[in-house]
Amino acid sequence: MKRRMPAKRMFAAEIYSGKPVNGKLVSAAGRAFKRVFVTGVLVDVTERDGVVKAQIFDGTGKLTVFCSKYQPEALVAIKSIEYPTYVAVVGRVSEVDGKIFVRPEFVNEITAEEHTLWLKEAIFATSKSLKRITNAEQAEDEEETDEVETENKEDKAEPQHTEEERQRILEAIEKAKARLQELTAS
Amino acid sequence: MSLEKAVEYVTGLVGVEHKERVEKTLKTLIEDFRIPEKEAISTVLRKFKEEGVQVKNPAKKIAEIDGTETNVTIEAKVLNIANGKGKAKAFVRVADETDHARMVLTSNVEEELEKGKVYRFKNVMVNEDGSLLMTKNTAVKELEKDIEVKPLTMTGAIVSIAKNSGYILRCPECGMPLKGGICPEHNLVDSPIERLEARIVVDNGRVARRFTLTPEQIEALTELTVEEAKKIKNKFDNEAVRQALIKALLGRYVKVEYLDRIPQAVEFTTELPIEVM
């Protein structure tokens, strides 16, 4: 029985760093993702040719989600929400011609408190992934790599991600931590 | 585990009168010969047993199993049995009032365990990771009593509300949902059972679990009742009620206590089981 894909907590920088590897999208923090759970402030909604574009500021950066007639529930929900307000988005991520698109399955209004809970989770999950990938790379550098093994390892596709992308994710974590402090202090 | 604790533990099982000998033997094994505590303890216990000393074998609570013991006795209910291959004949999930544990049955085990029954497992081996191993040396005794098993807990966000959630009419005879007002088996129904139902997915980023909420749980979380739902719902479908459920639940964090995929308690939570910063 196939398991449902868990919705990864990700900041915009990581989502947009996604590159296709063997049919999956992998981020610069080494996470494979297809379904994401994001919260933030809905700041803008525009419509053109039946496609609704919404901008969400997740505390670290801007995420753009697109709803077409294929996401009817989310489309209606987004159009009816008065912004600016905090929202939660459960969305599917796909890559088309090098561009990342997020299409929501659900959108709903939430409170600032719920957004801070999400910040905590996202900081934790993102930090953990970054740590895992940097540890893995350090371990590799220290060992002698077996030539044969390297060819078989498909996730040697790491070279696809730039140091800059990873840096942006690190910065996002810092921004999120700062924001978390701000929001919990008030 | 320190030498002191080891001595305390063994003395507790063989009797205070043997304390001196226990202490001396354990000290020699652990300090002089650097034998790991776990091994030393089981060696000493075995020696006493061979000599005919009554060694207590108290049943432990699963939550108390901390890896210092090589084998334990527990009283637990069998929750689930999955068949294995080769040396691992079966994978069983057992639980008592304090915790759950995974237990592997080796191929030479003859007893048949039944799901839902409570047993006293005497002499189950404990692995390093806390899982249990039942061998042919394990004595199994079915118990008459029932145990109230501790539920599992999950904290996560509600990321989906299934399409068949909302205000549902069911046939009072067979319980099947009505289609177009008609039960597939019993046709026209006078007084259908009206219920608010919600099938949700709770997701913590690592795993996504489906739960079916009871009408009571729905009312507690959303303040929606069947009467309210009837006002909202339009003639043909349930979508309006479902949207109301989505508005109340989606993206919000809940803590679910559940057993066998059935939620026993669901509440909104502001605490996450993770440490940040």
Chai-1 contact restraints between the chains, C-beta under 6 A:
chainA,res_idxA,chainB,res_idxB,connection_type,confidence,min_distance_angstrom,max_distance_angstrom,comment,restraint_id
A,R4,B,A208,contact,1.0,0.0,6.0,A-B,restraint_1
A,P6,B,D203,contact,1.0,0.0,6.0,A-B,restraint_2
A,P6,B,G205,contact,1.0,0.0,6.0,A-B,restraint_3
A,P6,B,R206,contact,1.0,0.0,6.0,A-B,restraint_4
A,P6,B,V207,contact,1.0,0.0,6.0,A-B,restraint_5
A,P6,B,A208,contact,1.0,0.0,6.0,A-B,restraint_6
A,A7,B,V159,contact,1.0,0.0,6.0,A-B,restraint_7
A,A7,B,D203,contact,1.0,0.0,6.0,A-B,restraint_8
A,K8,B,G205,contact,1.0,0.0,6.0,A-B,restraint_9
A,R9,B,G205,contact,1.0,0.0,6.0,A-B,restraint_10
A,F37,B,V159,contact,1.0,0.0,6.0,A-B,restraint_11
A,A88,B,G251,contact,1.0,0.0,6.0,A-B,restraint_12
A,V90,B,V159,contact,1.0,0.0,6.0,A-B,restraint_13
A,F106,B,L250,contact,1.0,0.0,6.0,A-B,restraint_14
A,N108,B,L250,contact,1.0,0.0,6.0,A-B,restraint_15
A,N108,B,G251,contact,1.0,0.0,6.0,A-B,restraint_16
A,I110,B,G251,contact,1.0,0.0,6.0,A-B,restraint_17
A,E114,B,R252,contact,1.0,0.0,6.0,A-B,restraint_18
A,L117,B,Y253,contact,1.0,0.0,6.0,A-B,restraint_19
A,K120,B,L272,contact,1.0,0.0,6.0,A-B,restraint_20
A,K120,B,V276,contact,1.0,0.0,6.0,A-B,restraint_21
A,I123,B,V276,contact,1.0,0.0,6.0,A-B,restraint_22
A,F124,B,I274,contact,1.0,0.0,6.0,A-B,restraint_23
A,F124,B,V276,contact,1.0,0.0,6.0,A-B,restraint_24
A,A125,B,G205,contact,1.0,0.0,6.0,A-B,restraint_25
